[in-house]
Amino acid sequence: MTRLVLALALAVVACSSPSPRPAQSSLSATITPSPTALKGDLPVFQYGLYDAQGNNQQLVGGFLHFPGGAFRRSAGADMVRDYSGEPYPLTRTTVQPYLFGFGEGDLGQTTYDGVAARWLPVARHQVSDDGLRYAYRELLRGDPNAIGDQPPREVRFHVVDVRTGSDQVVYTTNGTPPLVIAGFSEQAIWLTRCGNEEGGCWGSLWRLDTATGKVSKVSDRRGRWVISGGAGWTVICSSPRYPQSPR
C-alpha cells in the first residue's frame, strides 16, 4: 500500500484577511493562445442556475469541443435528487447502472470520470486516482421532532464501483465529530472535520481503511486538507482558540 506523503503548504496563513497588495502594471502585450493548440473535448458543468420564477434548476453538463469551443450537452450529466427512504436526499444518476452519491462541498457537485466515460454524483476529490471507485457519505436523520439544527443520528461511508454500481458501506458512525471526505486513494478514505471552527479553522486529518473499517488519526494539524495522487497538502490556520506555529 502506497504511503501517503503529507506535505504542508509553503505558506502558513492567519485567519484574518491579509492587507491588499499594490496593483501591479499589466503586461505590455496580451497573450492569446492559438486555437489550433486546443484539441479534443473538455467536460464542463454548471449548477445553481435559476429560471424566470427563481426556481433552482438541475445542473447542465456537457463538453466543450476544441477547436472552436462549441458546447454539446451530455444527458449523462443529468442528476436527480433521490428522496426514497429515511436518509437525507442523495444525488442519483439518470443513466444505468444507477449511481448514488453526496457531493462534498457545494450542493450538486458532479465529476466526469474519463476512465469509465461517465458522470459521477460526487466531487472530484471523492474519486479514486484510478477512476474506478468513489466514496460518499450517507446522512441518516436525527430526531425529527427536535427543535433547531441537530447532527445526523448516523453517518455511513460508502465506496462505489463505478462500472458495476456496486455500493458498499465500509464504516458507520454517529454525527459527532462531523467528519467529511477530504480525499480517496487506494484503500483509504481521508477525513477531516467539517464546518468552520472559531477563526475559520478546520480540523485534523484522519484515515479510514476501507478494508478493515479502522479509523486512525494522521495529523493533528488543523487546516484545510487536499489529498490527491498519494500526497496531501494543507493551508494552516491560527486562531486564539487553536494557536498554530510552523514545524
N, C-alpha and C positions, 0 to 999 in steps of 0.2 A: 504493500500500500504506500502510495506516494505520500511523503510527509509534507504537510502544509507549511510553507515558509511564510512567516509573518514579517512584514516589512512596514515599519512605521513611516507615515508620511514625513517628508522632509521638513515641513513647516508645522510648528505647534501653534495653534491659534487660540486666542481668547474668545470667550463667547460674545463679548461686545463687538460691535461692528467697527472695523478699522476706519481711520480718517481717510477721506478721499485723496487720491493722488492727483498731482497737477496733470492737466491734459497734455498729451504729447502730440507733436506735429504729425500730420498724416503723411503717408507715403507719397513721394513725388509722382508716382505713376501707378495706375490701377492695373493689377494683375488679373487677367481674365483667362481661365482655363480653356484650352481648346476643346470644342465639342467632340472632336474625334477621340479625345483621351478617355471619355467615359463611354463604356460599352456594357450592355447587359441590363438586368432587371434589379432594381433596388426596392426591397419591401418597405412599405411605409404604412402607418395607420394614424388616425386622428380620432380622439374621443372628446366627450364634453360638448358636442355640438347641440345646438338648440334650434327648434323650429320657430315659426312665427308666433306661436302661442306660448313660447318659453318652456316647452317640454324638452327634457333631456332625450337625445336620440342615441341609437346604437352607434358604436364606433364604425368608422369607414376604413377598411384596409384594402391594400392592393399593391401594385407595383408601378414604379416609375421606370419607363423603358428609355434607355440611352443607346445611341444618340437621339436627341430630340426632347426627352423629358416628358413624353406623353404618359398620362396616368391611366391604368387599367384596373378597375375594381376587381377584387377577388371574393367570390362568395364564401370561400373557406374561412375568411377572416370574420364573418358574421358570428356573433356570440349572443347567447340568450341567458337570462337570469333564471336559475333553477330554484324554485320555491318549494319543491317537494320535500316532505319530511320535516324534522324538527330543526335542523341546523340553520344558522344564518345563510341567506341565499348564496349559492356558489355560482360561478360562471360556467357555462357549458357550450361546447362547440355545436354547430349545426350540421357538421359533417361526421359521418360514422367512420370508424368506431368513435362513439361519443367520448369526449374527454372533459373531465370536470376540473375546476381549479379555483384558486382565490389569489388574485394578483396582489403581491405586497407593494405598498406604495400607493400611488394614485388609483382610484377605483377604475376598473376596466382595463388594466394593463394587459397587453397582448403581445405575443412574440411570434415571429416567423422562424420555424425550425427548418433550415436548409437541408439538414441530413435526412429528415423524414418527409420533407417537402409538404409541410402543413403548418397551419397556425395553431398556437397553443394559448390556453386561457390563463397564462401566468406571465410575470415579468421575466426579463432575460436572465437575471441572476438566480432564478429558481430552476433554470435548466442546466442539466449536467454538461460538462465540457464536450462529451461525445455526441450530444444532441439526441440521445436515445431515451432519456428519462427526465422527469421534472418532479419537484416537490411542492406541496402546498399545505396550508393549514385549513382545518375544518373547525369552526367555532360552534359549539352547542350552547343554546340559550341557558341563561341562569333563571332565577325566579321571575316568571312573567308578571307577578303581582308586586314586585319590588319597585320602590319609588327612586327615580334618578338612574344614572348610569351604573350598571353593575358589570363586573367582569364575567366572562363566559363561564358556565359551570364546568365545562370540559373543553380541551383543545386536542384535536387529533392531527398528527402529522402524517401525510400521505406521500407515497412515492408511486408515480405512474409510468408505465411503459408506453411510450409514445406510439409505437407501431401497433400494439395489440389492444391498448386501452386498459390493460390490467392495472387495477388500483388497489394498493396495499397500505394499510395503516401500520406504521412502524413504531409509533410512540404516542402515548396518551398521557396528558397531564391536566391539572386544573388550570384556571386562568391566572394563577399567581406563582412566580412573576410573569408578566405578559411578554412572552418570547415571540420574536418574529424571525423570518428566514432572511439571513444575510447572504447566503450562497449555498451552492450544492456542487460537490465534487466527489467523484468516485463513490465511496461508501459512506460519505458523511454529509449531513445537513448542518450548516453553520448558522448558529442562532445568536441573536443579541436582544437586549431589552427594547421594547417598543415604547413610544411616547416620549415627550420631552421631559427631562428631569429639570431641576432648578438650574437656571442659567443656560438651558438648551443642550445639556449633555445627554448623550445616550449611553447605553450600557456596555458591559464587558462582553467578551466573545466566548461562546460555548460550542462544543462539538457533539452532535448527535450521531452515533454509529447506527446506520440503517440496518445492519445485520443483527446486532445484539440489542438495540434499543437503549443502550447506555449513553447517558449524557455526562460530559465532563467539561470543566472549565479550562479554557485555553489561555486566556489572558484577562488580567484584572483591569487592563487599560479601558477607560471609559471614553467612548468616541463613536463616530460613525464609521462602521466597518464596510469594506468592499472586498469580496472574495471572488477571484477569477483565475483560471488557469493554474491552480495549485499554489497561488500566492494570496496574501491578504494585506490590505492597507487600511489605515485608519487616520482620520484627522482628529486629533485630541482636543478636548475642550477643558477649560478650567472654570470653576465657579467657587464662591465662598464655601459652599457645602461640600464640593468634591474637588479639592485642590489637586493639581497635577503638576509634575515637573518632568523635564526631559530626562531620559535614561540612556 
